[in-house]
């Protein structure tokens, strides 16, 4: 059984024949996986949709289907076996991607009631990134594991080692020393232009025993938030009704062309089984963190160095007689932080207002690159999603009512 996932996880239509034939023509141009030229090049968002040839779709013929007594007949395109266009598309996705999906089993040593070390086994899913043996999965699938094995198909097993971990985004990379003919890399898509209602397909290892199982549904919602393994919020989460169960964690969420659009991470369920509410970390987040995971073994989260700050509200602005009712009132900065070294300052004195003790006199951070800042969490999300360590940003401040701006180079957030 898979170990704990995220904290809130247990973890025929009528139409014209001409229109249907047009849909068949579009399907024939389906996208294939293709060869991967350089792993890092995959992690940049594509500037154009890659094209390749899909498996040929059998010749299909319009067939009149009677929907039932008194029901109006409808027309559908089916082949000699009775499969329609949509079924062929799903079948093609499975045949293309299933060989890339693996089962990951782990052994972790836990302490029992008597503080004795007891082995505990877990399992999850993953998918092949390249022919060098790199496999993507969730951080919570391999966290703390003393032994990791990757299973291809039914019984081909290889030991694996951890290459990189990012607890905040619940992403991990492991590597196996397997022959190239066992490794069938996925194609990474993009999550920037996803739409609610779009087809979503999941392949994984539900309950640790049904390897390479496929489910399909739609994207139910976008831009959900989930709490990550380090207590921080993961933003931009994809919600899907494709059935995801324990053991699916780390498997791919795919579009109708078989491109990865996310990594399945969590479910919301009162019973621990699929309730039709699953969550996936978007592939654009994967693209952002993978280069660091491969090169450094960790992702360097960008950091300004604010230890504590008040989110300014009209009520707080009135109480403290502040010159603005929007921004962050800086209270404490890390001494070696980028903001402190650039000359920003935190609170200068302590004051008692009513029955509250507050710290005042610090700069008010109003915007970053002209984007207004409203809270510490929103600022962290803005930095995380748009910048990398080493980037220089423009910070707009108010000091004693006077506007000022400073350029700050983002550093790596300390552990």
N, C-alpha and C positions, 0 to 999 in steps of 0.2 A: 504494500500500500504506500502510496506517495506521501511524503511528509507534508507538514503544514505549508500551504501556499501563502498568499498575502493575508493580512489580518482580517479582511472582510470576506475572505474566501473560506469555504468550509475548512477554502480556497476551491377546359381547352377553349381558347378564346375564339370568337367569330371574327373573320377578317377576309380580305380579298386574297385570292391565290397569288396575284402579282406581288403583293407585299410579303408573303411568306417566301416566295422564291428569292426576293431581294435579301431576306434574312439568311437564306442558305448560302448565297454568294458571299456575304460578309463572313460567315462562319468558316468558309473554305480558306480564308486568309489567316487562320489562327496562329498563335505565337508559340514557338517551341523554346526549349531550354537553351540550346546553343552552347558553344565552348566558352569557357571563362578565360579571358586573357588578362592575367595579373589579378590577384585577389583584391588588392586595394582599389583598383579601378571600379570594382563592383560597388564600393561603398559610397561613391559620389552619386548624387541624384541624377538620373538619366535625363539628358536634354531632349531625347526623342524616344518613342516607344520602339524597342528592338523588335525586329521581325525575323521570323524563321518559318519553316514549313511545318505544319501540323500533320498528324497522320490523316490519310485521305478519308473523307466522309463518304460512306457508301451512297450510291445513287438513291435518291428518295423520290417518292411519288405522292402527289396529293391524294388523300383518302378522305372520304366523307364518313364522319363518325357520328352516330346517333347518340345523343346524350341521355336518352331515356324516354319513357312514355310521355308524349306531349311536349318533350323538349325540342328546341330547335337544333337541327344538325349543325355541326361545325366541321371545318376543313383543317386537316393537319398534314404535315409532311413527315412521312415515315419511310423507313427502308424495308427491305424484304423481311427482316427479323422483327419489324414492328417498333423499332427504336426511332425516336424523333430527334430533332436537332439538339435540343437541350440535353438529352441523355447522352448523345455522342460527345458533346462538349465536356460533360462531367467525366465520362469514361476516359477521354483523352488526358484530362488533368491528372487523374489517378495514375494512368499508365506512365505519364511523364515524371511525376513527382514522388510517387510511393517508394521507388528504389532509393531515394535520398533520405527517407525518414527512418530513424533508428530508435531503438529502445535503450534507455540508459538506466542501469541498475547501480545502486550504491550501498555501501555499508558504513554506518556511523556508530561509534562507540558512545553509548549513553550511560549515565549513572542511575542505578535503581534506588529504591527507598533506603537500602543499606549502603549506598555509595559504592556499590560494586560496578565495575565496567561491564556493560552488557551490549553485544552487537545488535544493531537495529538496521533492517534493510529497507530500502526505498526504491522507487522507480519513477521514471518520467519519460519524456520523449525528447528528441532532438532532430536536427537535419544537417546534412552535409553542405559545407560552404565551398570546399575546393578539393582538388586532387592531392593536396598535401595532408589531408586527414583532419582538417579543422571542422569541428561540429559545434553548432550553436544550440544552446539550451537555456533554461532559466537558472538564475543564481540559486534559487531555493531548492532546485533539484539536486545540486552537487555541493551545497554549502556544508562544510565540516566533514565531508566524506573522507574516510581513510582509504577506501578502495572504490574505484569507478570502472565499470565495464560497459562497453557499447555492443549491442546486439544488432546485427544486420539480418533481416529476414527472420527465419525461425530459430536458427541455432549457431550462426557464425558469430563468435564472440571475440572481441579484442579489448585488452586493457587500455585505459585512457588516463591521461594526465591533464590537470587543469592548466590552461594557458593564460586566461584572463578572467577577472570577476568585476562586475559592477552591481553592487547590492541595490543602489538607488533605483536603477532601471530594471532590476531583476533579470539581468543578462549575464551569461557566462559562455566562455569558449573552452572546449576541451579538444584534445587531439589524440588520434589513434594512429598507430603505425600499420596501416592496412594497404594492400596492393591497390594500384590505381583502378583496376577493373571492378573493385568493390565500391568505389567512390563515385557517386553520381550527383554532382553539385546542383543545387537549386538555382533558380534565377531570381534575384532580388528585384522587386518592382518599386513602386513609390506609393506613399500614403498621403501625399499632399492634396490630391484631387479626388479622394474617395467620396462617395455619396451614400446617404442612407437609402436602403433599398437595393443596393448593388449586391450581386452574388458574392457569398463568402463560403469557402470550402476549408474544412479542417481535416488534417490527417495526423493520427497519433496513436498512442498506446493506452487506451482507457483501461483503468483498474489494473494496470501492470501486466495484463495477460492477453489482450486482444490487439496484437501488433498490427500497425499499418491499417487501422480502421479509418474509414472516411465518413464524414458527415457533411451536409451542406445546408445552407440557409441564406440569410441576407445580413448585411450590415444594419443593425438595429438603431445604433446611435453613434455619434462621434464626439471626440473631445471630452470623454469622461475622465474623472480623476480617481486614482487609487493610491492607497498608502503603500509605499515600498518597504523593503526589508530593513531599511535604516530609519524608518519613521517619517521620511520625507514623502512628498506627494509626487507620484508619476502622473504627468499630464498628457493630454492628447490620446488617451486610451480609446481603442476601438471596441464597441460592444456588438456582439453578434448572437443570433439565435441558433447558429449551427451548434449541435450538441457537443459540449465539451465536458468531460468528466475527469475525476482524479486519474492521473497517469497521462493525460493529454498535455500537461504542462511542458513547455519547451518545444512542442510541435508547431508546424507552420500553419498560418492562416493564409489562404490563397485567393487570388481573383479567378475569374472564369477562364483565363489564359494560362493558369498554373504559375503565375508569378507570386512570390511571397509578398504579402502586404502587412504581415504582423507575426508576432510570436505569441502563441496562446499561453496565458499566464495565470488566469484566475477565473473562478466562477462565483456567482452569488446563488446560494442555495440553502434553504432551511433544512434540507435532508442530507446534504453532502453529495447528491447526485445532480445531474443536469436538470436545471429548471428553465432552460432556454435563455439564460442570461450569462454569457461568457465574455471575458475581456482579454484583449490582446495588446501588447506593446507595439506601436506602429513601426513599420520597417524604416521610416526615416530616422527614428531614434536609433535603431540598430546600425544604420549606416554611419551615424555620427560617432558612436562609441567604439565601433569595431577596430579602426586603425590603432587607437590607443591600447585596446585590449590585446591585440596581436603583438604590438611593439613593446609595451611596457607592463602588461599584465594587469592593468587597472585603467579606469577612465579618469582623466584629470578634469574635475568639475571646476568651472570658472568661479572666481571668488573676489569680492571687493574688500572683505574684512570687517563687516559690521557684526559685532557681537550682540548688541541690543539697540533697539530703536522703537519709538512710538509711531504708530500709524496715526497721522493727524486727522481728526474729525472736526466738524464745526464746533462741537461741544468742547473738545480739548483746546481748539484754537481760542475760543472765547475765555476759557478758564485760565489759560496761560498767557493771554494777550499776545498771541502769535500773529505775524504779519500775513499769514496765509492759512487756509483751511484744507490744504492738500499737500501730501508729501510724507516724508519720514523725518521725524525729529531724532537726530543721531544722539544716542546716549553713550555708548561705549564702542570703541574701535580697537581691534587688535593692534598692538604697537608696531608690528612689522607688516601690517597689511598694506595693500596698494593704496587704499584711501588715506590712511594715516601718513604714508610716505609722500603722497601727493599734496599734503597740507590740510586735509579736512580735519575737523575737530569734533569731539564728542561733547558731552555735558560738561559745563564749567562749575556748576554749583548745585546744591540740593535745596529744594524748596518744599514747604508744606502748604498745600492748598486744601482747605476744608480739613478732612481727616485723611488725606492722601499725601504720601511723600513722593515727590517727583523730582526728576533731574533735568535741569534746563540749561540753556545757554549754548547748546550744541548747534551745529549747522543743520539746515533743513534740506534734505536731498529731494529735489522736485522732479527731475527727469534724467533719463539716460538716453543719449543720442536723440533728444527731443521727444522721447516717449515718456509720458507722465508716469511717476511712480506712486502707487497708492498704498501698498503694504509690503512688508518684508518678504512674504511668501510670493507675491506677484513679481517682485523684483528678482528673486531667485529663479523663478520659472522663466522670466524674460531672458536672463543671462544664460541659463541652461540651454534654452531652445535656439538661441541666436548667435552665441559667441563661443569661442574656445580660449583656453589658456594662452596668453601671449597676445591676444587681440587688444588694441587700444580703443577705449571708448571715451566719449565726452560726457562728463557728469555736470549737471546744472544744480547749483546750490544757492541757498539764501543764507547770508550771515549778517546778523544784526539788521535785517531788512534790506540788505544790499545784494543784488544778484551777482553771482560769480560763476565761472566755468573752469573746469580743469580736465586735462587729459589723464586718464588712468589706464595703466596696463594690467590686465587681469592676471591674477596668479592662480595657482592650484589650491583648492580648498584643503586645509589640513584634515587628516583623518581624526 
